[in-house]
Amino acid sequence: MQAHPFAVLIGAKNHIPSASQIPLQVKIVGDEIKLIGHVMRKTDHHLAFAANEHVLALFQGAHAYVSASVYEEPASASTWNYSSVQARGTVKLLDDASTRKAIEDLTNQYEGEHSPAAFHQMSEEYIAHHLKAIVGVEITVTELEGVFKLSQNHSERNKKGIVDYLSQSDDMQAHEVAEEMRKKG
C-alpha cells in the first residue's frame, strides 16, 4: 500500500457502485491502519461514501503479461502476473480543518520544503477556494487481503523462464514482477 499509494476507492449507494482513483496516505495509529485522502464534493463517489460507510480500497502493485512461449509446454495458456492489496473498512468524511490537514500532509509528502509547489507556498485564497470543492476521507481498515499471482503454481524451470522473460522486458513493471518472483522463491 505504501509502495503503490494510488488506489481505487470503491463505495456503493443504493447498491450502485462508485469508484474514485485517489492517492491515499497510509498511517498507522496504534494497532489501526488509517487511509487518508480526499475526493471531489457532490460526485457519485462522495454521495456513496456519505450514504454507506463501507468501502474497499484497492491498491494495485506491479503487473505484467507472461507469455506461455517461455513455459516447458508453450502450447498452453499465457497469463498475467500481479500483486494487489484489498483494504476493506469504514469511511468517515472529514470536516474542513481535517480536509485541509489531509491536503497539506499529502502535498508535503511529495513536495520538498523548498519546492515552489509546497503547501506553504500557496496563498490562503487559493487554498480556501479549492477546499470548497473537496472533502477529506479517513478510512479505518477493518480487513486486509493480499492478492498475489506470481506463477507460484508453476515448476521451478517455468518460474526461472518467466523471471528471465520479464527481466528482459522494456516494461519497468515487468522488472518489478520479476523481482517479486525472485523474493518469493
Secondary structure, DSSP 8 states (H G I E B T S, - for coil): --SS-EEEEEEEETTEEEEEEEE-EEEEETTEEEEEEEEETTSHHHHHHHH--EEEEEEEEEEEEE-GGGSSS-SS--EEEEEEEEEEEEEEE--HHHHHHHHHHHHHHHS-TT-TTSGGGS-HHHHHHHHTTEEEEEEEEEEEEEEEESSTTS-HHHHHHHHHHHHTSS-HHHHHHHHHHHHH-
